[in-house]
Amino acid sequence: MSLADHLRVIATNWWRILIIAAVVGALTYFYSRSQPKSYDSATLLSVAGNPGNGNDINVTPDALLFRADYYAAIAKSSSAGAGAKAAHLNMTTAEASAHVSTLTNSASNGLILLKATGSTPLAAQRLASATAIALTDYVKNQQTGAQQTQELVLQGQLDSLNKRLRATPANTPVYAALTNSITSTQTALIQLQTQPQFAVVTVTPASLSTAPVAPKPSRDATLLFLVAAIVAAEALVIIRAFSDRFARTQDAALISEFTGMPVLAMIPRGRGPDVVEAFRTLRTNLLFLEGAGRPRTVAMVSPNPGAGKSFCAIHLAESAVAVDAEVVLVDADLRRPVIHSRVRVPREPGLSDALRGADLHSAIHCVEGIPNLKVMPSGSPVSDTVGVLGGRAFRGILDALDTAELVVVDTPPGAVYADALAVSAQCDATLLVLDAKTTRRRAARLMIDSLERTGATLIGVVVNNASFSRRDTYERG
């Protein structure tokens, strides 16, 4: 389906799309309004101490960001549970974690934005404040524990050095070395005891907001309205694309009613005896057409590429030869010819050469193994195919093939090129080939209207690639 057809379906069904979107939006609005309200509270924390109070820690930005991310994760887990318990909120740790969120940023210099949600503004504020306090206590205990562990290690080293010093004679190199080691260890211990530590402090206390953050009926309804409109529009396009195919109505009577012409054959998918039998049916229907007489020149046309008209043209010609009829298969698709390659004859000389004045007999080739079948391939390429096929010369060639009982003419896709209309207007009869899987009904209708305007004699429809069931056949033992 082209973009123009896509937009045309949407424009045609705009009121359906609007109704569906409005219903979805209204249902979403009332459902959202029925949900319990939720409030939030936010507090801003710093992991590098409080500037101005002498608690600043001089660390690299990467280390600061690592600490902020680490403490933010702690706040969402254990600290949230401890905060909920301290605030006397009836929540498990998992439930408290679900109500707490944190945000850090590489450019925020170690700041953590902690948010908590609750069923009331006070519950949200209490959870945010208690979680911040719990995180502060966690960091303080962690830093204190780590410092005490390091102090114990340094103090043990210092005691060991003093013991060795007392057992070492003075004025010796070992004594001097031990003295220097003791001095270095004492300096490290003093630095450890006096260095500032990481500490989470509150920069902005937890806020108390009376405006609910959820639900948002108007926002939710607007968003679902837009989504429903898009989904409904695309769904209608898909439905139209599939319903416009003949695959949904492969009953011959329904196709005949739609096209206004009889279905002369239903060609099943694949190869084998069922396909051969279907073309025998087509051959018989052509030989015994009521009222129209027996056509000698038959054009095979289709609205879309890949409908199988070349396939049908070849098999119709072979089927007609089987009853000892002399048949000429003409490839009038001068744009993308395929007949010559499928029946294994040279492409040149052919139809285009005969139209330019070349000898007609040299443009007709015999098919090996099929004595009564002659093929006139497309010939050498031409630029103005419509002008060549629409002139009197083409009709003259068809008349010159008077020894043939049946002339089958293949054409390019009619919905793409006007060549098929020019050829059909000069043939005794025209067969419309529809592919049950790919041909659109709208394209087929436009093709029929175009053929009727040019004066072509449409005698029937051939449905290619039709569904086939063994249960509909007569099995011979």
Beta strands, then each sheet from edge to edge (+ up, - down):
strand 1: 39-46
strand 2: 100-103
strand 3: 111-118
strand 4: 201-204
strand 5: 263-268
strand 6: 297-301
strand 7: 327-331
strand 8: 365-367
strand 9: 370-376
strand 10: 406-410
strand 11: 429-435
strand 12: 458-466
sheet 1: 2+ 3- 1+ 4-
sheet 2: 5+ 12+ 11+ 6+ 10+ 7+ 9+ 8-
end
